[in-house]
Amino acid sequence: MEGLYAFCVGLLTACGIFLALRGRTFSVVIGLTLLSYAVNLFLFASGRLKLNAAAVLGESEQYSDPLPQALVLTAIVIGFAMTAFAVILAMRARADLGNDHVDGTLPAQPGDASQKSGGNQ
Amino acid sequence: MQHLSIFPILIPLLFGAIMLLPPISRDINSQRITSIVGTLFLLISSAALLYQINTEGVQLYALGGWQAPFGIALVADKVSSLLVLLTAFLAFCVMLYSVAGQDKGGAYFHPLFMFQIMGINGAFLTGDIFNLFVFFEVLLIASYALLIHAGGKQKTQAALHYVILNLVGSSLFLFGLGILYGTLGTLNMADMAIKVGQLQGETATLAKTGALLLLVVFGLKAAMLPMHFWLPKTYASASAPVAALFAIMTKVGIYSIFRVYTVIFGDDAGELANIATPWLWPMALLTITIGTIGVFASPGIKTLSANLVIISSGSLLACAAINSEAATSAALYYMVHSTLASAGLFLLADVMSRQRGKAEDRFVRSRPFIQPRLLGFAFAISALALIGMPPLSGFVGKIMILQATQSSAQTMWVWPLILIGSLAALITFSRAGTTLFWRHNGNVAAEAEPAKTTEIMGIGLLLLASPILVIFGGDISEFTQQAAHYLHDIQASAYALLPGVAQ
């Protein structure tokens, strides 16, 4: 179980980082979301993975650490708020700057000599 | 008073919330009065807290009565109360400046300002590392919204970079915390400091990974070298009061570095003792270098002050790398000085750019100022303070940092870089001053407006802090020395905070 769990967290992180490094705000926001999912799973695992173990004492023979669950809850709330903000900001940037590139200007494409990025050229 | 240590968090929270409610939220004038009263209360209670800490020692405030290490504790010690007072003073001066009209650019400036102060104070006061994360997020989400206050293309563009970088930073922060909790089983900083010494082998390596991930996050906040690219643009494009308030944001990162890598991963951390030092050295020196280059290349005062913030971050990181009581004491003094001086320059740059028409704050020949004497005097004071010329506080702070170097190798690296940084500031400030004040043509710009009384008061208070830091230099440096001693003494900064834990 640990191996599969670790693989899932790793895959989510890798996809998140890949997408966050891309140039368009949409993929960056998706990347940040994946990264925050990975973080939440990772935090949950920091209290060790246990089967049939409730976080409340006396409910089962074994008990699991309740603190990581509280931490994950906090992290989910904060991550959700931040993602909402990032989405709104990305839309604002699309409206203000006229394109959805994270730098606010589209990089010149090879073979696209006629393109005008309006500014220094 | 027992509850004094939570006031710096509660006051901005309450005042921020009140300003969102109808009777006050409808009228900008009542919001302004509320904000001034709120920051004044904050200033008084922070001063009282500092006085109380100084006479009675460290205050441990267990939230909800849950004893540390199980509950979240606020720890008001000499370091945090000094920085809380600094934040309160800065907030008061910036608020005085912004009520003159800078707050009209967008809705919710005043509540957001208060929430940001709450986040900063909370980050300084908390004794729990997950709570530190939460307060980081509080101050960040307020700063995201404040950054685009008054709108404009430049701000949106800078905000996009700033927000995305900090969101990635927050994810890394949580990864680091997860690893540390998995290996240490605690999140209370004092408890972590005690337990980290017992780690061995694989667990120690894992904890080291977590600790260095945290260094990346704090480095991002503190504008440490590879993560500094966001700073000049963000600070230069933010509206003046926001940029001035942001002057303390890099210091939150520096403070966290001192707190985590001196108390938790300090000399007593066993296998993990001083793990950050080998990374901090090159980063600190390169940060000073890149800041110096940036200062030379600055086209306007706002960019110049942003690059000076990078130099001061680099100098403070060098103090963290030296890792001695003298260096920490120097860093605390320099932190107070550089926050206030650079905030003053950000506000001054705004007043100046409003009087120069289209030239704004750029170093080009333009129309003369309406108030050349007043602005010239203020510019000279803030330039002297930021360059580090006697008799102002920058000189004292830099001397303290230079004196704190221990071996000849440290002296050989730190002295030239800090002195060249000062030289760069000197050259750029003289070039800027001559262009701004002496090379002008035409008449006074038609749309130019003289600085208002409260604006002058805000800037004046910030600039006045510099000579005061020198006049009371003896007392202040004695205080920072005690604070540094406290941070480096694990008995006081860890064991004493956990009455229930056997030594």
Chai-1 contact restraints between the chains, C-beta under 6 A:
chainA,res_idxA,chainB,res_idxB,connection_type,confidence,min_distance_angstrom,max_distance_angstrom,comment,restraint_id
A,V28,B,I164,contact,1.0,0.0,6.0,A-B,restraint_1
A,L32,B,L167,contact,1.0,0.0,6.0,A-B,restraint_2
A,L35,B,S171,contact,1.0,0.0,6.0,A-B,restraint_3
A,V39,B,S171,contact,1.0,0.0,6.0,A-B,restraint_4
A,V39,B,L174,contact,1.0,0.0,6.0,A-B,restraint_5
A,F42,B,G178,contact,1.0,0.0,6.0,A-B,restraint_6
A,L43,B,G178,contact,1.0,0.0,6.0,A-B,restraint_7
A,S46,B,G178,contact,1.0,0.0,6.0,A-B,restraint_8
A,S46,B,Y181,contact,1.0,0.0,6.0,A-B,restraint_9
A,S46,B,G182,contact,1.0,0.0,6.0,A-B,restraint_10
A,A75,B,L174,contact,1.0,0.0,6.0,A-B,restraint_11
A,I78,B,E137,contact,1.0,0.0,6.0,A-B,restraint_12
A,M82,B,L167,contact,1.0,0.0,6.0,A-B,restraint_13
A,A86,B,V163,contact,1.0,0.0,6.0,A-B,restraint_14
A,L89,B,V163,contact,1.0,0.0,6.0,A-B,restraint_15
A,R92,B,T156,contact,1.0,0.0,6.0,A-B,restraint_16
A,A93,B,T156,contact,1.0,0.0,6.0,A-B,restraint_17
A,A93,B,L160,contact,1.0,0.0,6.0,A-B,restraint_18
A,D96,B,K153,contact,1.0,0.0,6.0,A-B,restraint_19
A,D96,B,T156,contact,1.0,0.0,6.0,A-B,restraint_20
A,V102,B,L160,contact,1.0,0.0,6.0,A-B,restraint_21
A,G104,B,Q157,contact,1.0,0.0,6.0,A-B,restraint_22
